[in-house]
Amino acid sequence: MIKKFHKSVIFTTYIHLFQIPKKMLSIGKITEDIINRSPFLREAMTENLVNISALARKIKPEIEEHYGAEIKEGAIVMAIKRMTPGLYHRLNLKIVNIMGELGDFLVRSNLEDFTFENSESLKKKQAELIQLLEAENDSFYTISRGVTETSIVTNSAFTEKLLLLLKDERLKSHTKNLASITVKLPSVNTEIYGVYYYILKHLAWEGLNIVEIVSTANEFTVIFNQDDVDKAFKVLMQLKRGM
């Protein structure tokens, strides 16, 4: 009986050791975890663009739920102010340096985007399609084959020939009046994560809708509605100049 009693006590103690009360999680840790879920918010804080008191009021209910008790708003404000810039700040500095090394921007207008459902016949016609699109020296095209569909972006001058060649394929979407900006990146971009995110974030902040993105190792092409390309070009130039 004594041995059974001791085993029971030991087992109960073992269980309690691994049951971490909510309050053992610090207010600072909970606050940081919540804020880190939004990279946009963390970066805005790094640049002092956020009203700390308003942010504290907004996340207070969620922090209290995780903490398991009521918390004063001032404690959350202090937790936010004590957060170190950390990874986002260090990463931001590296990416800003890369932005200054961006190469030339190549702008193309009068483009159209076609998306076809994948099929064996479409795959067989790809070589003929490329020959068609390269028929002229000044032609522009990108072909992106996904799991279930293939997208083709090219000059509007090729529309009639392209649709004739692929007339037996299922056309899922066709978008006109597009333009593209091709950005040449320094080779070091493949060693630092967040480069694409940094560029696309600034485009998103300006309310620019991206229709397609096509990339290779050291360049990427962003396709917009033609009415948006001038504004997008301005944003990219500002990034390059560090503005």
N, C-alpha and C positions, 0 to 999 in steps of 0.2 A: 504493500500500500504506500509506503514511503517513497519507493522508486517511482510509482505512478504519479504521485503528487509532484515530485520534483520535475518529472518530464512535462507535466501540464504547465507548471510555472515557467519552465524554460521556453516552451512553445509559445505561451502567451506573451512573454517578454520579447521573443523574436518577432512576433507579429507587430507589436507596438513600435519596435525600432524602425520598421519599414513603412509605417503609416505617418507621413509627414504632414503635420497640421498646416492649414492654409497660411496661418500667420508667420510660419517660419520663412515664407517667401517675403523678401523685403519689398517695401513700397517702391524703392528705386529699381529693383529687378523687374517687377511687374510692369512699371511704367515704361521702362526701356523696351521690354518685349512687345508691348502694345504699339509703341511708336515705330519700332523697327519693321512692323508689318507693312508699313507704307514708306518705300524709298523716297517718294516725292516729298513727303512730310519731313523725313530726316534731313534731306538735303536743304529744304527750305529753312529748317532750324539752323543748320550750319551757316547759312547766309543771313541769319537774323531777320527772316521775313515772316516769322510767325508770332502772333500774340500769345505769350506763354500762359497768361491767366485764362484766356478763352479756351486754349487747348486743355488746360487742367480741368476746367469745368466740363468740357465735352467728354473726356475719358474717365472722369471721376467715378461714375456708376460701374464701369467695367472693372476698374481697379479695386473698388470695394467688394465686388463680387468675387474676385480672385483672392483678395486679402481676407475676406470673411468678417469684416468689421467696418464701421464707419470711419472715414478718414477726412481730416480737414483739408480744405483746398490748398492752404499754404504749404502743407507737407508735400503735395503733388508738385506744386510750383518749384519747391526746392529740389525735388528729385529730378525734375526736367532740367533745371539749371546746372545740376551737378553732372549731367550726362556729358561724357567726353566726345569730341568730334569723331574719334575713332576711325574705323575703316573708311567710311564715306568721305571724310575729309582728305585722307591720304590718297584714296583712289581718285578723287576729284582733281587733285594737283597733278597727278600723272596724266590724266586724260586731257586736262587743259593744255599741258605741254604738247601732247600729240596733236591737238587741234591746230596749233601753230605750224605744224609740219604737213598739213593737208596739201595735196597737190592741186592741179587745175580742176575746175569744174566744167563738165561738158553738158550743155543743155540741148535737148532735142524737143521739137514741137510736132504737132500734127500726127500724133500716134494713136493707135487703137489697140485694145486689149481683147483677145479672144480666149475663151476657156472651153475646151472640148473634153468630153468624157473619154477616158483611156480605153483603147481597144487594140487588138492585134493589127488591124488594118491601119490605124493611126501610127502605130510604131513602125510599120513597114514603109509608110509614106514620109517618114521623117527626113531621110536623105534627100528625097525629091523636094521636100519643103525647104530645106536649107539652100539647095541650089537655086530655088525660086527667089528666096529672100536675099541671096548674094548676087543676084543678077546685075545690080547696079553698084558702083563703087561707094556711093553715098548712102547706101541702105543701112538701116538700124533695125536690129531685132534681138529679142531674148526669147528663149524657149525653156520653160521650167516644167519638168515632168514630175508630178506628185504620185501618190499611191493610187488615187482614183481619177485624177484629171490632169490635163496638161494646159498650161497657159502660154500664149504666144503674144508678144507685144512687138509691134512693127509699125512702119510708116503707113499712113492711110492710103498711100498710092498703091499698096499691094493688096488692099482689101478684096477687090474683085477677084484677082487671081487666086488668092489664098482660099476664099470661100468656094471657088470652083474646084480647086484641088481636093478640098476636104468636104465636098458637098454631101457625101454619104456618112459623115461622122456626126455625132450628136453634139451640137453647139449648146453649151449650158449658159454662157453669158457673153455679151459683146458690148464693150464700153468705148465710146468715141470721145473726141476732143481731149486728149491726154497729152502730157508733156513729161519729160524725164530730166533728172539731174544726176549725172554720174560723178562720183567723188572718188578721187585717188587717195588712198591711205598709205602712210608710211608702213614699212614691213613690220615694225615693232608692234603694230596694232594687234597682231595675233597672240602676243605675249601678255597683253593687259586686258582683262575682262571689263566690260562695261562701256566700251567705246561706242558700239551701236546704240546702246541704251541712252547714252549721254546725248547723242545727236538726235535720236528720235524723240527724246523727252522735250527738247527745245522746239522741235517742230509741232509736237502735240500741244505745248503751252500756247502756241500761236494759233491754235484751232485749225491746223492744216490736216486735211484728210489724206492718208496715203492709200493709193489704190493697189500698188504692187511694190515689192522690194526684191531685187535680184542682186546677189553678191558673189564675188570670187575672193581669193585670199587677200588681195590688196586694193580692191575697189568695190564699191557697191552703187547700185542705181536705184533711185527712189522715183516712183512714178506718181504724179499728181494729176488732178484735173487741170486743164490748161490755164484756167483763170487763177490758179493758186501758185503757179510756178515762179512768178516774179517775187512774191512774198517769201517763198521757200528759199529762193536763191539768196535773198537778203539775210535771212536767218543764218544760213550756212556761212556766208561771208563774215558775219559778225562773230561766229564761233571761231573762224580761222584767225580773225584779227584780235581775238581775246576780249571782245566787247561784251 
